[in-house]
Amino acid sequence: AQSVAQPEDQVNVAEGNPLTVKCTYSVSGNPYLFWYVQYPNRGLQFLLKYITGDNLVKGSYGFEAEFNKSQTSFHLKKPSALVSDSALYFCAVRARAAGNKLTFGGGTRVLVKP
Amino acid sequence: EAGVTQFPSHSVIEKGQTVTLRCDPISGHDNLYWYRRVMGKEIKFLLHFVKESKQDESGMPNNRFLAERTGGTYSTLKVQPAELEDSGVYFCASSQVARTSEETQYFGPGTRLLVL
């Protein structure tokens, strides 16, 4: 069975400071990893994904994530947070041999203060 | 290009009633998924259509839930009869790529269901 853990329910950061949202996963075999963001009253928006290759993945809105196989982590990062980055962030995993369904973490609420 | 759309955006019903949720995927997307988020917990997979066929329905909680995708376009998810624990946000997603390794699922805004 596959699972995703997002250990922080909420992350508070000052505007302009670096933002990190943590994600660890458990899956048999090699994973496909995803980050989605949900803004208030909106659906889930795709940010970025790791399939293979370079461990550092760049995505939308200046976000990036680093795949670390030894630590089974896929933390989301942004060098300089904006107030508009305040949202709910979800990490998801799909096992390569387990079909198409995504397994999500519980979500992390990010609050960027001016 | 229009995104995934879902109707209604909100639904409030009483226990025992029936509710039907609709999802229109992105045009040309053969893959359609239903997920739900209950009580602020994880988003959980319900089922996966490829065109009009159910590819994986392992996440359907019980036989009160019925999903259809007639003609391989839009999909409906019916809950009959609804129970209190069915309250949550129901998301639909679609994707185009046939090879799993390249697939990105694009999500709709969700339907908020409240069963009283």
HADDOCK unambig.tbl for C-alpha pairs under 7 A between the chains (distance, minus, plus):
assign (segid A and resid 42 and name CA) (segid B and resid 109 and name CA) 5.16 0.50 0.50
assign (segid A and resid 43 and name CA) (segid B and resid 107 and name CA) 6.24 0.50 0.50
assign (segid A and resid 43 and name CA) (segid B and resid 108 and name CA) 5.24 0.50 0.50
assign (segid A and resid 43 and name CA) (segid B and resid 109 and name CA) 3.43 0.50 0.50
assign (segid A and resid 43 and name CA) (segid B and resid 110 and name CA) 6.02 0.50 0.50
assign (segid A and resid 44 and name CA) (segid B and resid 107 and name CA) 5.49 0.50 0.50
assign (segid A and resid 44 and name CA) (segid B and resid 108 and name CA) 6.85 0.50 0.50
assign (segid A and resid 44 and name CA) (segid B and resid 109 and name CA) 6.79 0.50 0.50
assign (segid A and resid 45 and name CA) (segid B and resid 107 and name CA) 6.73 0.50 0.50
assign (segid A and resid 46 and name CA) (segid B and resid 106 and name CA) 6.78 0.50 0.50
assign (segid A and resid 51 and name CA) (segid B and resid 101 and name CA) 6.75 0.50 0.50
assign (segid A and resid 100 and name CA) (segid B and resid 100 and name CA) 6.42 0.50 0.50
assign (segid A and resid 101 and name CA) (segid B and resid 45 and name CA) 6.40 0.50 0.50
assign (segid A and resid 102 and name CA) (segid B and resid 45 and name CA) 6.77 0.50 0.50
assign (segid A and resid 103 and name CA) (segid B and resid 44 and name CA) 6.71 0.50 0.50
assign (segid A and resid 104 and name CA) (segid B and resid 42 and name CA) 6.01 0.50 0.50
assign (segid A and resid 104 and name CA) (segid B and resid 43 and name CA) 5.69 0.50 0.50
assign (segid A and resid 104 and name CA) (segid B and resid 44 and name CA) 6.91 0.50 0.50
assign (segid A and resid 105 and name CA) (segid B and resid 42 and name CA) 5.67 0.50 0.50
assign (segid A and resid 106 and name CA) (segid B and resid 41 and name CA) 5.58 0.50 0.50
assign (segid A and resid 106 and name CA) (segid B and resid 42 and name CA) 4.28 0.50 0.50
